[in-house]
């Protein structure tokens, strides 16, 4: 399992992580709309560098911070 925390400085090496991967867990911050919007970019990256269609799991973290939540359950 690789965790780049979505940081751009790791972008040059993440393409190697996607190659041959059978599953991808995408985690975003429920209190940060940009984090949620960036999920589409990470999905596109995973599809660009992988020759198979991996299973994708989307996880929203920080669900305990109800007052700061920016992403609805819908």
mmCIF file of the N, C-alpha and C atoms, coordinates in Angstrom:
data_MODEL
# 
_entry.id   MODEL 
# 
loop_
_atom_site.group_PDB 
_atom_site.id 
_atom_site.type_symbol 
_atom_site.label_atom_id 
_atom_site.label_alt_id 
_atom_site.label_comp_id 
_atom_site.label_asym_id 
_atom_site.label_entity_id 
_atom_site.label_seq_id 
_atom_site.pdbx_PDB_ins_code 
_atom_site.Cartn_x 
_atom_site.Cartn_y 
_atom_site.Cartn_z 
_atom_site.occupancy 
_atom_site.B_iso_or_equiv 
_atom_site.pdbx_formal_charge 
_atom_site.auth_seq_id 
_atom_site.auth_comp_id 
_atom_site.auth_asym_id 
_atom_site.auth_atom_id 
_atom_site.pdbx_PDB_model_num 
ATOM 1   N N  . UNK A 1 1  ? 0.860   -1.174 0.000   1.00 0.00 ? 1  UNK A N  1 
ATOM 2   C CA . UNK A 1 1  ? 0.000   0.000  0.000   1.00 0.00 ? 1  UNK A CA 1 
ATOM 3   C C  . UNK A 1 1  ? 0.903   1.232  0.000   1.00 0.00 ? 1  UNK A C  1 
ATOM 4   N N  . UNK A 1 2  ? 0.577   2.169  -0.859  1.00 0.00 ? 2  UNK A N  1 
ATOM 5   C CA . UNK A 1 2  ? 1.337   3.411  -0.978  1.00 0.00 ? 2  UNK A CA 1 
ATOM 6   C C  . UNK A 1 2  ? 0.437   4.579  -0.588  1.00 0.00 ? 2  UNK A C  1 
ATOM 7   N N  . UNK A 1 3  ? 0.973   5.493  0.191   1.00 0.00 ? 3  UNK A N  1 
ATOM 8   C CA . UNK A 1 3  ? 0.228   6.678  0.609   1.00 0.00 ? 3  UNK A CA 1 
ATOM 9   C C  . UNK A 1 3  ? 1.035   7.912  0.251   1.00 0.00 ? 3  UNK A C  1 
ATOM 10  N N  . UNK A 1 4  ? 0.566   8.641  -0.736  1.00 0.00 ? 4  UNK A N  1 
ATOM 11  C CA . UNK A 1 4  ? 1.257   9.868  -1.142  1.00 0.00 ? 4  UNK A CA 1 
ATOM 12  C C  . UNK A 1 4  ? 0.601   11.106 -0.550  1.00 0.00 ? 4  UNK A C  1 
ATOM 13  N N  . UNK A 1 5  ? -0.501  10.918 0.154   1.00 0.00 ? 5  UNK A N  1 
ATOM 14  C CA . UNK A 1 5  ? -1.238  12.025 0.770   1.00 0.00 ? 5  UNK A CA 1 
ATOM 15  C C  . UNK A 1 5  ? -1.630  13.086 -0.253  1.00 0.00 ? 5  UNK A C  1 
ATOM 16  N N  . UNK A 1 6  ? -1.726  12.697 -1.525  1.00 0.00 ? 6  UNK A N  1 
ATOM 17  C CA . UNK A 1 6  ? -2.139  13.626 -2.570  1.00 0.00 ? 6  UNK A CA 1 
ATOM 18  C C  . UNK A 1 6  ? -1.139  14.718 -2.869  1.00 0.00 ? 6  UNK A C  1 
ATOM 19  N N  . UNK A 1 7  ? 0.068   14.590 -2.370  1.00 0.00 ? 7  UNK A N  1 
ATOM 20  C CA . UNK A 1 7  ? 1.057   15.645 -2.545  1.00 0.00 ? 7  UNK A CA 1 
ATOM 21  C C  . UNK A 1 7  ? 1.655   15.610 -3.949  1.00 0.00 ? 7  UNK A C  1 
ATOM 22  N N  . UNK A 1 8  ? 1.721   16.771 -4.556  1.00 0.00 ? 8  UNK A N  1 
ATOM 23  C CA . UNK A 1 8  ? 2.226   16.902 -5.927  1.00 0.00 ? 8  UNK A CA 1 
ATOM 24  C C  . UNK A 1 8  ? 3.693   16.495 -6.041  1.00 0.00 ? 8  UNK A C  1 
ATOM 25  N N  . UNK A 1 9  ? 4.465   16.627 -4.976  1.00 0.00 ? 9  UNK A N  1 
ATOM 26  C CA . UNK A 1 9  ? 5.883   16.284 -5.073  1.00 0.00 ? 9  UNK A CA 1 
ATOM 27  C C  . UNK A 1 9  ? 6.099   14.797 -5.353  1.00 0.00 ? 9  UNK A C  1 
ATOM 28  N N  . UNK A 1 10 ? 5.078   13.970 -5.116  1.00 0.00 ? 10 UNK A N  1 
ATOM 29  C CA . UNK A 1 10 ? 5.181   12.545 -5.397  1.00 0.00 ? 10 UNK A CA 1 
ATOM 30  C C  . UNK A 1 10 ? 4.615   12.177 -6.771  1.00 0.00 ? 10 UNK A C  1 
ATOM 31  N N  . UNK A 1 11 ? 4.126   13.148 -7.505  1.00 0.00 ? 11 UNK A N  1 
ATOM 32  C CA . UNK A 1 11 ? 3.449   12.884 -8.777  1.00 0.00 ? 11 UNK A CA 1 
ATOM 33  C C  . UNK A 1 11 ? 4.340   12.140 -9.772  1.00 0.00 ? 11 UNK A C  1 
ATOM 34  N N  . UNK A 1 12 ? 5.625   12.411 -9.764  1.00 0.00 ? 12 UNK A N  1 
ATOM 35  C CA . UNK A 1 12 ? 6.524   11.772 -10.733 1.00 0.00 ? 12 UNK A CA 1 
ATOM 36  C C  . UNK A 1 12 ? 6.709   10.288 -10.469 1.00 0.00 ? 12 UNK A C  1 
ATOM 37  N N  . UNK A 1 13 ? 6.506   9.838  -9.255  1.00 0.00 ? 13 UNK A N  1 
ATOM 38  C CA . UNK A 1 13 ? 6.702   8.418  -8.956  1.00 0.00 ? 13 UNK A CA 1 
ATOM 39  C C  . UNK A 1 13 ? 5.399   7.635  -8.824  1.00 0.00 ? 13 UNK A C  1 
ATOM 40  N N  . UNK A 1 14 ? 4.274   8.320  -8.720  1.00 0.00 ? 14 UNK A N  1 
ATOM 41  C CA . UNK A 1 14 ? 3.003   7.601  -8.537  1.00 0.00 ? 14 UNK A CA 1 
ATOM 42  C C  . UNK A 1 14 ? 2.613   6.776  -9.746  1.00 0.00 ? 14 UNK A C  1 
ATOM 43  N N  . UNK A 1 15 ? 3.063   7.164  -10.942 1.00 0.00 ? 15 UNK A N  1 
ATOM 44  C CA . UNK A 1 15 ? 2.708   6.389  -12.129 1.00 0.00 ? 15 UNK A CA 1 
ATOM 45  C C  . UNK A 1 15 ? 3.210   4.949  -12.012 1.00 0.00 ? 15 UNK A C  1 
ATOM 46  N N  . UNK A 1 16 ? 4.355   4.754  -11.381 1.00 0.00 ? 16 UNK A N  1 
ATOM 47  C CA . UNK A 1 16 ? 4.887   3.396  -11.184 1.00 0.00 ? 16 UNK A CA 1 
ATOM 48  C C  . UNK A 1 16 ? 4.018   2.601  -10.210 1.00 0.00 ? 16 UNK A C  1 
ATOM 49  N N  . UNK A 1 17 ? 3.387   3.277  -9.279  1.00 0.00 ? 17 UNK A N  1 
ATOM 50  C CA . UNK A 1 17 ? 2.528   2.593  -8.309  1.00 0.00 ? 17 UNK A CA 1 
ATOM 51  C C  . UNK A 1 17 ? 1.278   2.018  -8.972  1.00 0.00 ? 17 UNK A C  1 
ATOM 52  N N  . UNK A 1 18 ? 0.754   2.719  -9.953  1.00 0.00 ? 18 UNK A N  1 
ATOM 53  C CA . UNK A 1 18 ? -0.484  2.299  -10.607 1.00 0.00 ? 18 UNK A CA 1 
ATOM 54  C C  . UNK A 1 18 ? -0.304  1.084  -11.502 1.00 0.00 ? 18 UNK A C  1 
ATOM 55  N N  . UNK A 1 19 ? 0.865   0.934  -12.097 1.00 0.00 ? 19 UNK A N  1 
ATOM 56  C CA . UNK A 1 19 ? 1.086   -0.130 -13.069 1.00 0.00 ? 19 UNK A CA 1 
ATOM 57  C C  . UNK A 1 19 ? 0.854   -1.506 -12.446 1.00 0.00 ? 19 UNK A C  1 
ATOM 58  N N  . UNK A 1 20 ? -0.117  -2.211 -12.997 1.00 0.00 ? 20 UNK A N  1 
ATOM 59  C CA . UNK A 1 20 ? -0.423  -3.560 -12.531 1.00 0.00 ? 20 UNK A CA 1 
ATOM 60  C C  . UNK A 1 20 ? -1.213  -3.640 -11.238 1.00 0.00 ? 20 UNK A C  1 
ATOM 61  N N  . UNK A 1 21 ? -1.628  -2.518 -10.709 1.00 0.00 ? 21 UNK A N  1 
ATOM 62  C CA . UNK A 1 21 ? -2.395  -2.547 -9.453  1.00 0.00 ? 21 UNK A CA 1 
ATOM 63  C C  . UNK A 1 21 ? -3.779  -3.139 -9.701  1.00 0.00 ? 21 UNK A C  1 
ATOM 64  N N  . UNK A 1 22 ? -4.244  -3.906 -8.754  1.00 0.00 ? 22 UNK A N  1 
ATOM 65  C CA . UNK A 1 22 ? -5.551  -4.544 -8.876  1.00 0.00 ? 22 UNK A CA 1 
ATOM 66  C C  . UNK A 1 22 ? -6.618  -3.814 -8.076  1.00 0.00 ? 22 UNK A C  1 
ATOM 67  N N  . UNK A 1 23 ? -6.201  -2.927 -7.205  1.00 0.00 ? 23 UNK A N  1 
ATOM 68  C CA . UNK A 1 23 ? -7.140  -2.161 -6.406  1.00 0.00 ? 23 UNK A CA 1 
ATOM 69  C C  . UNK A 1 23 ? -6.545  -0.837 -5.994  1.00 0.00 ? 23 UNK A C  1 
ATOM 70  N N  . UNK A 1 24 ? -7.394  0.169  -5.918  1.00 0.00 ? 24 UNK A N  1 
ATOM 71  C CA . UNK A 1 24 ? -6.967  1.507  -5.524  1.00 0.00 ? 24 UNK A CA 1 
ATOM 72  C C  . UNK A 1 24 ? -7.957  2.033  -4.500  1.00 0.00 ? 24 UNK A C  1 
ATOM 73  N N  . UNK A 1 25 ? -7.437  2.501  -3.375  1.00 0.00 ? 25 UNK A N  1 
ATOM 74  C CA . UNK A 1 25 ? -8.262  3.134  -2.350  1.00 0.00 ? 25 UNK A CA 1 
ATOM 75  C C  . UNK A 1 25 ? -7.987  4.633  -2.442  1.00 0.00 ? 25 UNK A C  1 
ATOM 76  N N  . UNK A 1 26 ? -9.015  5.389  -2.761  1.00 0.00 ? 26 UNK A N  1 
ATOM 77  C CA . UNK A 1 26 ? -8.923  6.841  -2.865  1.00 0.00 ? 26 UNK A CA 1 
ATOM 78  C C  . UNK A 1 26 ? -9.569  7.443  -1.619  1.00 0.00 ? 26 UNK A C  1 
ATOM 79  N N  . UNK A 1 27 ? -8.788  8.180  -0.854  1.00 0.00 ? 27 UNK A N  1 
ATOM 80  C CA . UNK A 1 27 ? -9.279  8.773  0.389   1.00 0.00 ? 27 UNK A CA 1 
ATOM 81  C C  . UNK A 1 27 ? -9.305  10.284 0.232   1.00 0.00 ? 27 UNK A C  1 
ATOM 82  N N  . UNK A 1 28 ? -10.435 10.874 0.582   1.00 0.00 ? 28 UNK A N  1 
ATOM 83  C CA . UNK A 1 28 ? -10.553 12.333 0.519   1.00 0.00 ? 28 UNK A CA 1 
ATOM 84  C C  . UNK A 1 28 ? -11.056 12.856 1.861   1.00 0.00 ? 28 UNK A C  1 
ATOM 85  N N  . UNK A 1 29 ? -10.868 14.143 2.070   1.00 0.00 ? 29 UNK A N  1 
ATOM 86  C CA . UNK A 1 29 ? -11.240 14.819 3.311   1.00 0.00 ? 29 UNK A CA 1 
ATOM 87  C C  . UNK A 1 29 ? -12.667 15.363 3.175   1.00 0.00 ? 29 UNK A C  1 
ATOM 88  N N  . UNK A 1 30 ? -13.580 14.886 4.004   1.00 0.00 ? 30 UNK A N  1 
ATOM 89  C CA . UNK A 1 30 ? -14.971 15.342 3.959   1.00 0.00 ? 30 UNK A CA 1 
ATOM 90  C C  . UNK A 1 30 ? -15.121 16.822 4.321   1.00 0.00 ? 30 UNK A C  1 
ATOM 91  N N  . UNK A 1 31 ? -14.083 17.401 4.896   1.00 0.00 ? 31 UNK A N  1 
ATOM 92  C CA . UNK A 1 31 ? -14.127 18.805 5.313   1.00 0.00 ? 31 UNK A CA 1 
ATOM 93  C C  . UNK A 1 31 ? -13.421 19.727 4.315   1.00 0.00 ? 31 UNK A C  1 
ATOM 94  N N  . UNK A 1 32 ? -13.044 19.180 3.169   1.00 0.00 ? 32 UNK A N  1 
ATOM 95  C CA . UNK A 1 32 ? -12.287 19.952 2.184   1.00 0.00 ? 32 UNK A CA 1 
ATOM 96  C C  . UNK A 1 32 ? -12.816 19.643 0.778   1.00 0.00 ? 32 UNK A C  1 
ATOM 97  N N  . UNK A 1 33 ? -13.563 20.565 0.219   1.00 0.00 ? 33 UNK A N  1 
ATOM 98  C CA . UNK A 1 33 ? -14.177 20.349 -1.097  1.00 0.00 ? 33 UNK A CA 1 
ATOM 99  C C  . UNK A 1 33 ? -13.131 20.072 -2.170  1.00 0.00 ? 33 UNK A C  1 
ATOM 100 N N  . UNK A 1 34 ? -12.003 20.772 -2.146  1.00 0.00 ? 34 UNK A N  1 
ATOM 101 C CA . UNK A 1 34 ? -10.950 20.555 -3.150  1.00 0.00 ? 34 UNK A CA 1 
ATOM 102 C C  . UNK A 1 34 ? -10.429 19.124 -3.078  1.00 0.00 ? 34 UNK A C  1 
ATOM 103 N N  . UNK A 1 35 ? -10.298 18.591 -1.897  1.00 0.00 ? 35 UNK A N  1 
ATOM 104 C CA . UNK A 1 35 ? -9.853  17.202 -1.731  1.00 0.00 ? 35 UNK A CA 1 
ATOM 105 C C  . UNK A 1 35 ? -10.809 16.258 -2.459  1.00 0.00 ? 35 UNK A C  1 
ATOM 106 N N  . UNK A 1 36 ? -12.099 16.498 -2.322  1.00 0.00 ? 36 UNK A N  1 
ATOM 107 C CA . UNK A 1 36 ? -13.116 15.686 -2.992  1.00 0.00 ? 36 UNK A CA 1 
ATOM 108 C C  . UNK A 1 36 ? -13.054 15.865 -4.509  1.00 0.00 ? 36 UNK A C  1 
ATOM 109 N N  . UNK A 1 37 ? -12.905 17.102 -4.962  1.00 0.00 ? 37 UNK A N  1 
ATOM 110 C CA . UNK A 1 37 ? -12.847 17.378 -6.393  1.00 0.00 ? 37 UNK A CA 1 
ATOM 111 C C  . UNK A 1 37 ? -11.608 16.769 -7.036  1.00 0.00 ? 37 UNK A C  1 
ATOM 112 N N  . UNK A 1 38 ? -10.523 16.662 -6.305  1.00 0.00 ? 38 UNK A N  1 
ATOM 113 C CA . UNK A 1 38 ? -9.286  16.083 -6.823  1.00 0.00 ? 38 UNK A CA 1 
ATOM 114 C C  . UNK A 1 38 ? -9.379  14.578 -7.052  1.00 0.00 ? 38 UNK A C  1 
ATOM 115 N N  . UNK A 1 39 ? -10.397 13.935 -6.518  1.00 0.00 ? 39 UNK A N  1 
ATOM 116 C CA . UNK A 1 39 ? -10.570 12.490 -6.709  1.00 0.00 ? 39 UNK A CA 1 
ATOM 117 C C  . UNK A 1 39 ? -10.638 12.163 -8.198  1.00 0.00 ? 39 UNK A C  1 
ATOM 118 N N  . UNK A 1 40 ? -11.317 12.978 -8.983  1.00 0.00 ? 40 UNK A N  1 
ATOM 119 C CA . UNK A 1 40 ? -11.412 12.737 -10.428 1.00 0.00 ? 40 UNK A CA 1 
ATOM 120 C C  . UNK A 1 40 ? -10.028 12.731 -11.085 1.00 0.00 ? 40 UNK A C  1 
ATOM 121 N N  . UNK A 1 41 ? -9.149  13.611 -10.624 1.00 0.00 ? 41 UNK A N  1 
ATOM 122 C CA . UNK A 1 41 ? -7.791  13.655 -11.170 1.00 0.00 ? 41 UNK A CA 1 
ATOM 123 C C  . UNK A 1 41 ? -7.027  12.375 -10.840 1.00 0.00 ? 41 UNK A C  1 
ATOM 124 N N  . UNK A 1 42 ? -7.176  11.893 -9.620  1.00 0.00 ? 42 UNK A N  1 
ATOM 125 C CA . UNK A 1 42 ? -6.476  10.671 -9.208  1.00 0.00 ? 42 UNK A CA 1 
ATOM 126 C C  . UNK A 1 42 ? -7.018  9.449  -9.963  1.00 0.00 ? 42 UNK A C  1 
ATOM 127 N N  . UNK A 1 43 ? -8.316  9.437  -10.217 1.00 0.00 ? 43 UNK A N  1 
ATOM 128 C CA . UNK A 1 43 ? -8.889  8.336  -11.008 1.00 0.00 ? 43 UNK A CA 1 
ATOM 129 C C  . UNK A 1 43 ? -8.326  8.377  -12.432 1.00 0.00 ? 43 UNK A C  1 
ATOM 130 N N  . UNK A 1 44 ? -8.276  9.552  -13.013 1.00 0.00 ? 44 UNK A N  1 
ATOM 131 C CA . UNK A 1 44 ? -7.729  9.698  -14.366 1.00 0.00 ? 44 UNK A CA 1 
ATOM 132 C C  . UNK A 1 44 ? -6.270  9.254  -14.409 1.00 0.00 ? 44 UNK A C  1 
ATOM 133 N N  . UNK A 1 45 ? -5.492  9.615  -13.402 1.00 0.00 ? 45 UNK A N  1 
ATOM 134 C CA . UNK A 1 45 ? -4.092  9.185  -13.331 1.00 0.00 ? 45 UNK A CA 1 
ATOM 135 C C  . UNK A 1 45 ? -3.990  7.674  -13.265 1.00 0.00 ? 45 UNK A C  1 
ATOM 136 N N  . UNK A 1 46 ? -4.831  7.066  -12.449 1.00 0.00 ? 46 UNK A N  1 
ATOM 137 C CA . UNK A 1 46 ? -4.770  5.609  -12.291 1.00 0.00 ? 46 UNK A CA 1 
ATOM 138 C C  . UNK A 1 46 ? -5.122  4.905  -13.587 1.00 0.00 ? 46 UNK A C  1 
ATOM 139 N N  . UNK A 1 47 ? -6.051  5.451  -14.346 1.00 0.00 ? 47 UNK A N  1 
ATOM 140 C CA . UNK A 1 47 ? -6.452  4.843  -15.614 1.00 0.00 ? 47 UNK A CA 1 
ATOM 141 C C  . UNK A 1 47 ? -5.398  5.045  -16.699 1.00 0.00 ? 47 UNK A C  1 
ATOM 142 N N  . UNK A 1 48 ? -4.700  6.161  -16.633 1.00 0.00 ? 48 UNK A N  1 
ATOM 143 C CA . UNK A 1 48 ? -3.684  6.471  -17.642 1.00 0.00 ? 48 UNK A CA 1 
ATOM 144 C C  . UNK A 1 48 ? -2.482  5.524  -17.537 1.00 0.00 ? 48 UNK A C  1 
ATOM 145 N N  . UNK A 1 49 ? -2.106  5.138  -16.330 1.00 0.00 ? 49 UNK A N  1 
ATOM 146 C CA . UNK A 1 49 ? -0.893  4.363  -16.138 1.00 0.00 ? 49 UNK A CA 1 
ATOM 147 C C  . UNK A 1 49 ? -1.125  2.882  -15.850 1.00 0.00 ? 49 UNK A C  1 
ATOM 148 N N  . UNK A 1 50 ? -2.358  2.421  -15.933 1.00 0.00 ? 50 UNK A N  1 
ATOM 149 C CA . UNK A 1 50 ? -2.640  1.024  -15.639 1.00 0.00 ? 50 UNK A CA 1 
ATOM 150 C C  . UNK A 1 50 ? -3.261  0.373  -16.861 1.00 0.00 ? 50 UNK A C  1 
ATOM 151 N N  . UNK A 1 51 ? -2.786  -0.812 -17.205 1.00 0.00 ? 51 UNK A N  1 
ATOM 152 C CA . UNK A 1 51 ? -3.318  -1.497 -18.378 1.00 0.00 ? 51 UNK A CA 1 
ATOM 153 C C  . UNK A 1 51 ? -4.497  -2.411 -18.043 1.00 0.00 ? 51 UNK A C  1 
ATOM 154 N N  . UNK A 1 52 ? -4.869  -2.473 -16.777 1.00 0.00 ? 52 UNK A N  1 
ATOM 155 C CA . UNK A 1 52 ? -6.059  -3.215 -16.359 1.00 0.00 ? 52 UNK A CA 1 
ATOM 156 C C  . UNK A 1 52 ? -6.984  -2.258 -15.614 1.00 0.00 ? 52 UNK A C  1 
ATOM 157 N N  . UNK A 1 53 ? -8.208  -2.658 -15.431 1.00 0.00 ? 53 UNK A N  1 
ATOM 158 C CA . UNK A 1 53 ? -9.178  -1.824 -14.699 1.00 0.00 ? 53 UNK A CA 1 
ATOM 159 C C  . UNK A 1 53 ? -9.189  -2.273 -13.237 1.00 0.00 ? 53 UNK A C  1 
ATOM 160 N N  . UNK A 1 54 ? -8.504  -1.539 -12.355 1.00 0.00 ? 54 UNK A N  1 
ATOM 161 C CA . UNK A 1 54 ? -8.477  -1.950 -10.959 1.00 0.00 ? 54 UNK A CA 1 
ATOM 162 C C  . UNK A 1 54 ? -9.794  -1.639 -10.241 1.00 0.00 ? 54 UNK A C  1 
ATOM 163 N N  . UNK A 1 55 ? -10.061 -2.351 -9.187  1.00 0.00 ? 55 UNK A N  1 
ATOM 164 C CA . UNK A 1 55 ? -11.199 -2.052 -8.323  1.00 0.00 ? 55 UNK A CA 1 
ATOM 165 C C  . UNK A 1 55 ? -10.864 -0.753 -7.596  1.00 0.00 ? 55 UNK A C  1 
ATOM 166 N N  . UNK A 1 56 ? -11.832 0.151  -7.529  1.00 0.00 ? 56 UNK A N  1 
ATOM 167 C CA . UNK A 1 56 ? -11.611 1.428  -6.849  1.00 0.00 ? 56 UNK A CA 1 
ATOM 168 C C  . UNK A 1 56 ? -12.550 1.527  -5.651  1.00 0.00 ? 56 UNK A C  1 
ATOM 169 N N  . UNK A 1 57 ? -11.995 1.960  -4.535  1.00 0.00 ? 57 UNK A N  1 
ATOM 170 C CA . UNK A 1 57 ? -12.779 2.177  -3.324  1.00 0.00 ? 57 UNK A CA 1 
ATOM 171 C C  . UNK A 1 57 ? -12.610 3.637  -2.942  1.00 0.00 ? 57 UNK A C  1 
ATOM 172 N N  . UNK A 1 58 ? -13.711 4.332  -2.743  1.00 0.00 ? 58 UNK A N  1 
ATOM 173 C CA . UNK A 1 58 ? -13.684 5.742  -2.363  1.00 0.00 ? 58 UNK A CA 1 
ATOM 174 C C  . UNK A 1 58 ? -14.027 5.854  -0.884  1.00 0.00 ? 58 UNK A C  1 
ATOM 175 N N  . UNK A 1 59 ? -13.149 6.517  -0.129  1.00 0.00 ? 59 UNK A N  1 
ATOM 176 C CA . UNK A 1 59 ? -13.322 6.647  1.319   1.00 0.00 ? 59 UNK A CA 1 
ATOM 177 C C  . UNK A 1 59 ? -13.275 8.123  1.694   1.00 0.00 ? 59 UNK A C  1 
ATOM 178 N N  . UNK A 1 60 ? -14.285 8.570  2.419   1.00 0.00 ? 60 UNK A N  1 
ATOM 179 C CA . UNK A 1 60 ? -14.279 9.926  2.957   1.00 0.00 ? 60 UNK A CA 1 
ATOM 180 C C  . UNK A 1 60 ? -13.849 9.868  4.409   1.00 0.00 ? 60 UNK A C  1 
ATOM 181 N N  . UNK A 1 61 ? -12.760 10.574 4.742   1.00 0.00 ? 61 UNK A N  1 
ATOM 182 C CA . UNK A 1 61 ? -12.306 10.562 6.133   1.00 0.00 ? 61 UNK A CA 1 
ATOM 183 C C  . UNK A 1 61 ? -12.726 11.829 6.872   1.00 0.00 ? 61 UNK A C  1 
ATOM 184 N N  . UNK A 1 62 ? -12.518 11.831 8.156   1.00 0.00 ? 62 UNK A N  1 
ATOM 185 C CA . UNK A 1 62 ? -12.888 12.922 9.070   1.00 0.00 ? 62 UNK A CA 1 
ATOM 186 C C  . UNK A 1 62 ? -14.404 13.046 9.224   1.00 0.00 ? 62 UNK A C  1 
ATOM 187 N N  . UNK A 1 63 ? -15.107 11.929 9.157   1.00 0.00 ? 63 UNK A N  1 
ATOM 188 C CA . UNK A 1 63 ? -16.565 11.945 9.294   1.00 0.00 ? 63 UNK A CA 1 
ATOM 189 C C  . UNK A 1 63 ? -17.007 12.342 10.697  1.00 0.00 ? 63 UNK A C  1 
ATOM 190 N N  . UNK A 1 64 ? -16.082 12.316 11.651  1.00 0.00 ? 64 UNK A N  1 
ATOM 191 C CA . UNK A 1 64 ? -16.416 12.707 13.016  1.00 0.00 ? 64 UNK A CA 1 
ATOM 192 C C  . UNK A 1 64 ? -16.502 14.224 13.175  1.00 0.00 ? 64 UNK A C  1 
ATOM 193 N N  . UNK A 1 65 ? -15.992 14.974 12.225  1.00 0.00 ? 65 UNK A N  1 
ATOM 194 C CA . UNK A 1 65 ? -16.012 16.441 12.295  1.00 0.00 ? 65 UNK A CA 1 
ATOM 195 C C  . UNK A 1 65 ? -17.277 16.974 11.619  1.00 0.00 ? 65 UNK A C  1 
ATOM 196 N N  . UNK A 1 66 ? -18.404 16.687 12.221  1.00 0.00 ? 66 UNK A N  1 
ATOM 197 C CA . UNK A 1 66 ? -19.720 16.979 11.631  1.00 0.00 ? 66 UNK A CA 1 
ATOM 198 C C  . UNK A 1 66 ? -19.896 18.465 11.318  1.00 0.00 ? 66 UNK A C  1 
ATOM 199 N N  . UNK A 1 67 ? -19.470 19.322 12.196  1.00 0.00 ? 67 UNK A N  1 
ATOM 200 C CA . UNK A 1 67 ? -19.660 20.774 12.007  1.00 0.00 ? 67 UNK A CA 1 
ATOM 201 C C  . UNK A 1 67 ? -18.826 21.326 10.854  1.00 0.00 ? 67 UNK A C  1 
ATOM 202 N N  . UNK A 1 68 ? -17.683 20.715 10.558  1.00 0.00 ? 68 UNK A N  1 
ATOM 203 C CA . UNK A 1 68 ? -16.811 21.211 9.492   1.00 0.00 ? 68 UNK A CA 1 
ATOM 204 C C  . UNK A 1 68 ? -17.054 20.544 8.146   1.00 0.00 ? 68 UNK A C  1 
ATOM 205 N N  . UNK A 1 69 ? -17.941 19.583 8.101   1.00 0.00 ? 69 UNK A N  1 
ATOM 206 C CA . UNK A 1 69 ? -18.187 18.794 6.884   1.00 0.00 ? 69 UNK A CA 1 
ATOM 207 C C  . UNK A 1 69 ? -18.631 19.686 5.726   1.00 0.00 ? 69 UNK A C  1 
ATOM 208 N N  . UNK A 1 70 ? -17.975 19.493 4.559   1.00 0.00 ? 70 UNK A N  1 
ATOM 209 C CA . UNK A 1 70 ? -18.293 20.260 3.351   1.00 0.00 ? 70 UNK A CA 1 
ATOM 210 C C  . UNK A 1 70 ? -18.907 19.379 2.262   1.00 0.00 ? 70 UNK A C  1 
ATOM 211 N N  . UNK A 1 71 ? -18.808 18.063 2.412   1.00 0.00 ? 71 UNK A N  1 
ATOM 212 C CA . UNK A 1 71 ? -19.305 17.118 1.420   1.00 0.00 ? 71 UNK A CA 1 
ATOM 213 C C  . UNK A 1 71 ? -20.499 16.375 2.020   1.00 0.00 ? 71 UNK A C  1 
ATOM 214 N N  . UNK A 1 72 ? -21.625 16.442 1.332   1.00 0.00 ? 72 UNK A N  1 
ATOM 215 C CA . UNK A 1 72 ? -22.821 15.757 1.852   1.00 0.00 ? 72 UNK A CA 1 
ATOM 216 C C  . UNK A 1 72 ? -22.723 14.264 1.620   1.00 0.00 ? 72 UNK A C  1 
ATOM 217 N N  . UNK A 1 73 ? -23.547 13.508 2.291   1.00 0.00 ? 73 UNK A N  1 
ATOM 218 C CA . UNK A 1 73 ? -23.563 12.051 2.129   1.00 0.00 ? 73 UNK A CA 1 
ATOM 219 C C  . UNK A 1 73 ? -24.047 11.663 0.739   1.00 0.00 ? 73 UNK A C  1 
ATOM 220 N N  . UNK A 1 74 ? -24.864 12.481 0.139   1.00 0.00 ? 74 UNK A N  1 
ATOM 221 C CA . UNK A 1 74 ? -25.358 12.200 -1.206  1.00 0.00 ? 74 UNK A CA 1 
ATOM 222 C C  . UNK A 1 74 ? -24.230 12.307 -2.194  1.00 0.00 ? 74 UNK A C  1 
# 
